[in-house]
Amino acid sequence: MELREAIEKRFSCRRFADKPVEEEKIQEIIRLATYAPNGKNTQKWHFTIVESEEGKEKLRQAAGDPPEDFGKEMKDVPGYGKVKLKWPFQGDFCGAPIVIMISGDPNVPWPDIGPRLAAENLMLAATDLGLATLWSTLFTKDLFRDEKTLKLKEYFLPEGYELYATLFVGYPEKQPAKRPERKGDIISWR
Ligand SMILES: Cc1cc2nc3c(=O)[nH]c(=O)nc-3n(C[C@H](O)[C@H](O)[C@H](O)COP(=O)(O)O)c2cc1C
């Protein structure tokens, strides 16, 4: 696949096939992820592959209790339409066989940017290999935030690292019928 094709074909996959991902493919997408630019070339990133039921259960535990107003009304969610949400939202990882957590050292220059650019590389490389991905907010932002969840952080991340991206990875159940339209009027020339 040409790079441009992979860029256009990458999509947020919200239902994965019941099919494992070959280890060589996992190694390859992580290898390519590490070609991302990163501040001062520190390359301080780490990739935690969560594949066990134990690991997935600990992720669900970290998500904790739903926010107070959660699930009270129908919400318009990209990829789902209007739905009443269940907690934890996407707690089945959309059926993905693996979840990849990308963390980094918060003490390097621009600590989050390298790991997040690595995440994009990883998603494009996965697309090229016939895989699909989903960036998950619930399992990234503030996942490790209090005494209980900080214990879980030790299980997942190297000491002192922070979590910057969490991706569900697997084979897509199907290709999307329609991609979200790309908006125009985004360029200025001066
Ligand atoms: C920072 C970030 C957080 C996201 N969080 C979620 C999420 O929690 N759940 C989800 O279904 N999609 C999530 N997405 C995917 C976006 O909804 C998706 O990229 C957008 O709707 C465009 O669709 P596309 O990726 O198929 O082009 C996230 C994307 C980004 C970059």
The ligand as an SDF file (V2000), in Angstrom:
LIG
                    3D

 31 33  0  0  0  0  0  0  0  0999 V2000
   -7.3740   12.0890   21.0480 C   0  0  0  0  0  0  0  0  0  0  0  0
   -8.4410   11.2060   20.4390 C   0  0  0  0  0  0  0  0  0  0  0  0
   -9.3330   10.5640   21.2700 C   0  0  0  0  0  0  0  0  0  0  0  0
  -10.3110    9.7090   20.7400 C   0  0  0  0  0  0  0  0  0  0  0  0
  -11.1120    9.0020   21.5790 N   0  0  0  0  0  0  0  0  0  0  0  0
  -12.0130    8.1360   21.0720 C   0  0  0  0  0  0  0  0  0  0  0  0
  -12.7630    7.3050   21.9330 C   0  0  0  0  0  0  0  0  0  0  0  0
  -12.6030    7.3040   23.1470 O   0  0  0  0  0  0  0  0  0  0  0  0
  -13.6750    6.4800   21.3870 N   0  0  0  0  0  0  0  0  0  0  0  0
  -13.8950    6.4410   20.0310 C   0  0  0  0  0  0  0  0  0  0  0  0
  -14.7600    5.6730   19.5900 O   0  0  0  0  0  0  0  0  0  0  0  0
  -13.1770    7.2020   19.1820 N   0  0  0  0  0  0  0  0  0  0  0  0
  -12.2170    8.0240   19.6570 C   0  0  0  0  0  0  0  0  0  0  0  0
  -11.4290    8.7550   18.8210 N   0  0  0  0  0  0  0  0  0  0  0  0
  -11.6180    8.6380   17.3570 C   0  0  0  0  0  0  0  0  0  0  0  0
  -12.2860    9.8470   16.7300 C   0  0  0  0  0  0  0  0  0  0  0  0
  -13.6550    9.8820   17.0830 O   0  0  0  0  0  0  0  0  0  0  0  0
  -12.1110    9.7340   15.1920 C   0  0  0  0  0  0  0  0  0  0  0  0
  -10.7350    9.8360   14.8940 O   0  0  0  0  0  0  0  0  0  0  0  0
  -12.8810   10.7910   14.4250 C   0  0  0  0  0  0  0  0  0  0  0  0
  -14.2680   10.6260   14.6030 O   0  0  0  0  0  0  0  0  0  0  0  0
  -12.5650   10.7380   12.9020 C   0  0  0  0  0  0  0  0  0  0  0  0
  -12.8580    9.4430   12.3800 O   0  0  0  0  0  0  0  0  0  0  0  0
  -11.7420    8.5460   11.6880 P   0  0  0  0  0  0  0  0  0  0  0  0
  -10.6330    8.2900   12.6970 O   0  0  0  0  0  0  0  0  0  0  0  0
  -12.4430    7.2860   11.2770 O   0  0  0  0  0  0  0  0  0  0  0  0
  -11.1860    9.2940   10.5190 O   0  0  0  0  0  0  0  0  0  0  0  0
  -10.4280    9.5650   19.3250 C   0  0  0  0  0  0  0  0  0  0  0  0
   -9.4960   10.2120   18.5000 C   0  0  0  0  0  0  0  0  0  0  0  0
   -8.4950   10.9950   19.0450 C   0  0  0  0  0  0  0  0  0  0  0  0
   -7.4450   11.6060   18.1510 C   0  0  0  0  0  0  0  0  0  0  0  0
  1  2  1  0
  2  3  1  0
  2 30  2  0
  3  4  2  0
  4  5  1  0
  4 28  1  0
  5  6  2  0
  6  7  1  0
  6 13  1  0
  7  8  2  0
  7  9  1  0
  9 10  1  0
 10 11  2  0
 10 12  1  0
 12 13  2  0
 13 14  1  0
 14 15  1  0
 14 28  1  0
 15 16  1  0
 16 17  1  0
 16 18  1  0
 18 19  1  0
 18 20  1  0
 20 21  1  0
 20 22  1  0
 22 23  1  0
 23 24  1  0
 24 25  2  0
 24 26  1  0
 24 27  1  0
 28 29  2  0
 29 30  1  0
 30 31  1  0
M  END
$$$$
